């Protein structure tokens, strides 16, 4: 039996027991739904537990412990279930048999790189849109947190059976881009030896000069012979593409890639923008006031209406977002869309939900996750950032200092809705108190054991896993079997931050197994047990490798 179904098996046994008691007249209650089978935090309470008796106590007018005892007596043990018992104040606890647990080592090995995958998504199309910063500068630390979150979440959703599209929304329309192009032209002129001033509030980072220098090498003096308007018209698409390429390269530096780069400008070149505005107007959610066009969000429970088109005729960022989401749902047919935004977009969430409702799209199909701010620390010193002045730590600089794996683990290990401090010194430390080092050291230890066994021409394929009976062996197996359940939970709740913590627990369970159970042995009496333990070691390698892959981290064979 596949491990990932064991919770459902227990659930079916509980439902059968419940129906037996109802049929016998021992429980005079209506049928129930939503029975939860959970893992107790205390291993003394078994492998799984249900609190259904506590829910039944009031309608049944009985003591919950009595109901739990009655249910436990009706649940039939089997190959998987050993002990079933009631515990105060009204829990039914279940303990898996050691023999069944040992056999799951074979299931893990058989699944290989697909271990942990489940099918709850049923190939439903889901978009994860993340990062999506203006192409006016390199990716910095604040964007990196959202990049790691989005890429890990996409991997988890794929493991859960969803058809995932990773999308970067290129904000290439609006005043910030115009300011960037003007800054780029000014730097180009300076590179060419002419005097030129940056526009007010222009982009001063060294990267602008670098792009301008590339332009000078490619275009020569051509832009000096054009009017400012002509030069800007020509320099804009080239400058945009260079910045998009820079951002793409930055993100690949940390293992983040996208299936699609969607241009905001395309909403206006095509008919998406106008179609979205016409739809809102036809449904009575657009009004004109003071020369501006407004979205009547107050009619949908919001505190105030929101401007779609300014009095000067330019669409707002909100209007672009409305058109973009019209494109996602109405044009491209995504059933679910997940947006990962920075903390400065928190106030934008309610009006986007209102816009969904106004377009007759179920707001529940749109999930917006907010990634909070990151503070970099080096010792007691706070490393500050300013995108406008160019005095900021870029993603590439961060990765060059601490490594991509440390970045991914640390950004992923905290819930995105909380602010975080990133300790650069700890991230670089090679020691067991650095969680990244600890878990990758665990993987390399596993790889070393299996490599040594192969060098000794040991074939463990015929090992008898029923010999795995040591408490440390069984504890490791129990931890391995959590992964499919964790994938399901993370996919349903959109919480990939549990993965780093689970992987750390998994590495700890393996280290304990290694310290308590000798794997490789030259003693003939230990040969059969050695083969079984090598199978368990291989299963651990499969599981740790899958976790590292889901987190986008490397699995080093040597440390």
N, C-alpha and C positions, 0 to 999 in steps of 0.2 A: 504493500500500500504506500502510495506517495505521501511523504511527510507533510506536504502542504495541505493535504486533505484531512489531517488528523483532527483539527479543531472542528471541522464540519461533521466528522464521524461522531465525535463526542456530542455535538449539538443534536444530531439526529437521535442519539441514544437518550438524551434528556427529553426531547420531544416525545419519543415513544413512551418513556416512563410517565411523563405528564398525562398523556392520553390514556394510558392504562389506569391511572388513578382516577381520572374523570369518568371513564367507562365503569369502573368499579363503584363509583359514587363516593370515593374517599376524598375527592376534591370537587366541590360544587361551584365551579368558576367557569367563566367564558374562555374560549381558546385565546392563547397569547401569541403575540409576535414580538420580534426584537429581543429574543433571548440572547444574552451576552455570555460568551465563553471566554474567559480571560486567564492570563498567566499571573498567579499570585506573586507578590514581591518576596514573600518568604518561602523558600523551597520546602520548608516543613509542611506547608499546606498543599503539596503536590505539584504536578506539572500544569494543571488547569483547574479552574474553579468557576462556579456560577452562583450568582446571588438571587436566582429566580425565586427562591422560597421567600425572600424578604418582600418581593413584589406581590406574591400571592397571599401573604398573611392577612392583609386587610380584607380583600374580597372573599377569601375563604373563611375568615373569622377563626383563624387557628394560629397557634404559636409557630413562628417561622422555623424554629429548630425541628419541630415535629414534622413539618412539611418537608424539610430538607432530608430528614431521616427516612421518610416514606419514599421520596424520590430516589435516594441512594440505594434503597433496598430493591427498587424496580429496575435500576440500570444494570444491564447485564455486562459483566466483564468479558473480555475476549483476548485475542492475541495481542492487541494494543494496550488494553486497559487491564491493570492489575488490581489495584485497590481503589474503591469508591467509598467515601465516607462523608458523614455530615459533621459540621463544625459550627460552634456558636458564632454569631447569633442566628445564622440561617444559611450557611454556605454548604454547597456540595462540592467536594474536592475529588480530583482524579489524579492518579499516579500511573504513568505509563510503565509497561513491563520492561525490565532490563533487556530481555531477549529481543523485543521489538525495537528498542532503541538501537541495539547493536546492529541489527539488520539495516537500519537506515544509512549506515556508512556506505553500503553498496548503492543505495539510491542516489546519494550525493555524488559518488564517483561516476555513476552512470550518466548523470545529468551533465557533468563536466562544466564547461563555461556557461551553460544555460541554467545552472543551479540558482534557484531563487526566483526564476521567472514564473509568472502566473498569468492567467488569461482574463482577469476581470475587465480589462479595457475593451475586449472583443473588437479590436482594430478600429475603435472609434477615433475620428480625427480630432486631434487637440493641437492648438497652437500655444507655444510658450514664447512670448515676446519679452526680451530683456536687453539690458544695457541701453541701447537706443539713445545715446547722448548725441548732441549736435556734433557734426563733423568739423569742429572748430579747434580741436586740440587733441593730444594723445589721451589715451585712457588713463585715468588716475586712480588712486587707491579707493576712493568712494565708489567709483563705478565697478571696481574689481569684485566687491562683495556681491553685488547683484549678478555679475557675470558668472561667478562660481555657483551661486544659488540656482540660477536659471539652467546652467548646463547640467548640474547634478540632478535637478528636478526632472529635466527632460529624459535623462538616462533612467531614472526610477520609473517614470511613466511608461517608457518603452519596455522595461522589464515587467511591468504590470499588464502589458498587452495593448497599450494604446498606440495609435499611429501618430507620431509626434512630428510637428514642424517647428524648427527653431527659427525665429525671425528677429532680425535687427531692423528697427524702424529708423531710417536715415532722415533726420530732421533737417532737410536741405532747403527749406523755404522759410521766409521771414527775415526780420531785421537783424538777427544775430549773424546769419549767413552773409548778409550784405555787409555788415561790419567786418566780418572776417575777410571777405574778398577785398574790401578797401584797405585793410591792414596788409594783406598779402601784396597788393599793388604798390603800396608805400614802401614796403621792404624790398620789393623788386627794384624799384627806382633807386633806393639807397645802395643796393648791391651793385647797380650799374653806375654808381658814382654821382648820382644826382641828389640834390636836397629834396627831402619829402618828409612830411609830418604824418604820424599815425592819426587816424580819425579819433575823435573824442570817444573814450572808452574802448579803444581798439585793443587788439590782442598783441601782447608784448613778448610772449614767450619766444625762446630761441628757436623753437621748432618752426615758427612762421618764417624766420630768416632762412632756415634750412630749406624749406619748400621754395621760397623766393629764389634762392641760389640755384636750385634745380631748374626752376623756370628760366632763369637767365642762361643757364648752360644749354637748354633746349631751344629757347626762342631767340636768344641773342638780344638785339636792341629793338626788336619789333614793336614791343609795347610802348617804347618811348616815342615812336612815330605815330601812335594812335591817340585820339582824344581819350580823356579819362573814361567816358561812357563806353566808347568802343573797346578800350582795354579791359574794362570790368566785364563786359559781355563775353569777351573771349577767355579771360582768365578764370571766370567763375566755374565752368564745368571741369576744367583741368585741375583747378585747385581743389574742388570738391572731391574728384576722383583720387587725387593724391592723399587727401586726408582720410578718405574711406579706406584706401590701401594701408595707410599707416595704422589706423584703428584695427583693421583685420589682422595685420601682422602682430600688433600688440596683444590681441586676444589669443592668437595662436600660440603666443609665448607662454600662455598659461593653460593651453589645451582647450580653448573655447572656440568652437566653430559654429557657423550658422548655415541653415539650408537655404535661406532667402534673405536678401537685403532689399527692403521695400522702401522706395523713395516717397517721401511726403509730397514732393513736387508732382509725382504721377497722379495724385488725387485730383489735381487741377488740370493737368494735361489731358486726362481722360474725363469721364463724366461722373466719377464717384462722388465728388464733392457736391455737384449740382443735384445729383439724384438724392443724396442724403438730405440736402436742404429742402428739396421739393417734397420729400416724404414727411419731414417734420411740419412743413407748412400745410400739407394736405390733411394732417391729423390735428391741426389747430394749435400747434405748439410754437409758432413763430409770430412775432409782432414787430412793428416798426415804432421807434420812439427816439426823438432827438437826433434823427438822421442815422441812427444805428439799427441793426437787426438783432433781435433778442430771442433767446430760447426761454419759453415760459416754464421754467423749472419749478416755480412756485406752485404751479397747478399740480405738480407731482410730489408735493410735500417738502420742497426745499425752502430755505429761508428767503431766497431772493432769486430773481431771474438772472440769466447770464448772457453776456454779449457774444453773439456769433460773428457779426461783421461790424467793425468799427465805423464811425461816421466818415472816415476817410476812404472807406471802401475795402480795407484790407481785412481778411478773415483772421480771427483769433486762433491761438493754439488750440482752444477748446473746439472750435469749428473743425479744424483739421482732424482732431481726435474722433469727433463724431463721424466724419466721413471715413476715416480709417477703420473704425469698428463696423460701420456699415459694409465696407469692403470685406472685412474678415468673416462676418456672419452671413450677410445677404448674398454677396457675390461669390465668395470662396467656400461657403458652406461648412465652416468649422462648427462642430457641436459644442465645443468648450474652448474658451480662450483664457489664458493665464497671462496677465501683465505683471511684470516686476518693475516697480518704479522706485525712485529715490525718495528720501524723506521729505524733500521739498514739494512733492506731489500729493501729500496726504490730503489736502483740502480739495483736490481735484476728483477724488473718488466718488463722493455722493452725486455730483452733477453728471458724471459719466454713467452711473447707474440709472439716473433719471433719464438720460438720453436714450439708454437702451430700452427702457419702458416706453418712451415716446415713439420709438421706431418699431414697437410691437415685437421686440426681441426679449425673451425672458432674461431679466437681469442676473438670474442665478447662473446663467451660462458664462458670465464674465466674472472672473476672480482677479482681484487686484491685490498683489502682495507688496508691502512697503518694506524696503530695505533701509534700515536706519544708518546713521552716521558711523564712521570709523575714525578712531583716534590712534595714530601711530605713536609708539613710544620707543625711545632708545634709552634704557635706564630710566632715570627720573625725568628725562627731557621729552617734551611733547614736540613731535615733528609736525609743523604746521604747513598748510597748503593754501594756495591762492591761484586759481586758474587764470584770472585776469592778468596778473603780473608775471605769470610763468614760474613763480616760486612754489612749485608743487612736486610731490613725489609721484612719478608715473608708475603705471603697472610694471613696465619693463624694468625700471630701477628697483622696484620692490622684489620682483622675481630674481633679478640678478644678485640681490643681496641675500635673500633667504631661501630661494628655490621655489619652483612651481608647486611642489607637493606640500610644502609648509603653508604656502598661501591658500591652497585649496582646502586643506584640512582645517586651518584656523578660521577661515571665513565661513566654512560650512558648519562648524561645530557649535555655533550659537544661533539661537532663534533670530530670524531677520528683523523682527519688530523690536529688538532691544539694541541700544547703542553698545559699541564694543571698543575695547582697547586692544590693539595688536602689538604684542611684545616682540619686537624685532630680535632682541638678544636671546629670548627663550626659543624662538623659531629657528635660530641658527645653531642652537646648542646640540651637540652630539652626546646624548646621555639619556638614561631611562626616564628622567623626569620630563623629557620632551616627548609628547605623545606620538608625534610623527615618527621620530626615531624608534620609539618603543615598538610600534606596530610593524614598521618596515623591517626592523631587526627580527621580529617574530617570523615574518614571511621568509627572510633570508635564512633563518635557522631551519625552517621547514624545507626549503629548497636544498640546503646543504645536506640534510639527513637523506633525502631521496636521491640526491646526486651520489652520495657515498654508497648508498645501497646499489645503485646501478653500476658504479665502478667495481663493486664486489660481485657483479653478475647475480644479484639476488632478484628472483622473480617472485613478487608477492601477490600476483594475480589470483593464486589459488588459496590465499589466506582465509582462515575461518574466523569471521568476525564475531561469532558467538563466544569466542574466548575473551572478548573485551568486557571485563566485569569489574575492573578497578574503579573506585569512586571518581578518580581524576579522569579516567577514560569516559565514563558515562557523563560526567559534568561537561566535558568537551563536546560530546555528541549532542547533548541537550542544547548547548549554545549554538552549534552548527544548525540545528533544526529551526532556530528562530528566524533565519533569514527570509524564507518565503512569507511568513506572517508579517515581518517588518516591511517588506516591499509592499504588501497589500495595504498596511496601515499608512505608510508614507505616501502612497499614491492616492489613497482616499482622502487623507487629511492635508496633502501637499506640505509635508514636513520632512524634507530630506535631512534636516539637522540631526535626526536620530542616528543616522548612518555612522558618523565618526565615533560616536559613543559606543554603539554596538560593536564596531570593528575593534575598538580598544578592549572591550570586554572579551571578545573572541581571542585576541592576542594574549590576554591575561590567562584565559582558560588553556590555551596551548602551552604557554610557559609553565603553568602548573602541571599539566600532563607530562611535559618533558622532564621536569624536575623529579616527578614521582614515579614515572614509568620509563624504564630503560627501553629504548626502541631498538637500536642496533646491538646485536650480541653475537659472539662467536661460540657460545655454549650450545651444544646440540640440544640440551634440554629446553632451551629458550627459543628454539627455531620457529615452532608453530606460532607462539605468541608474538614473536618478532614480525612474522608475516602479517598477522592481524593488525598489529600496531602500525606497520607501514601503510596498510590500507587506511587506517584512521588518519595518519599523517597526510596521506594524499587527499583525503576528504577535507582536511583542514586547509590544505593548500588551495583546493578548488574554491572553498568558501571565502577565504581571505582575499584571494585574487579577484573574485567577483566583487567583493566589497570595495577593493581598491579601484577597480574599473568603474564601478558606479560613482565613486567619488572623483573620478578623473585623475587618479594618482598612479604613479608607477609602482611596479612590483619588483624590487631589486633582488636578483639572485644572490648577490654578495653585498656585504656592508663593510 
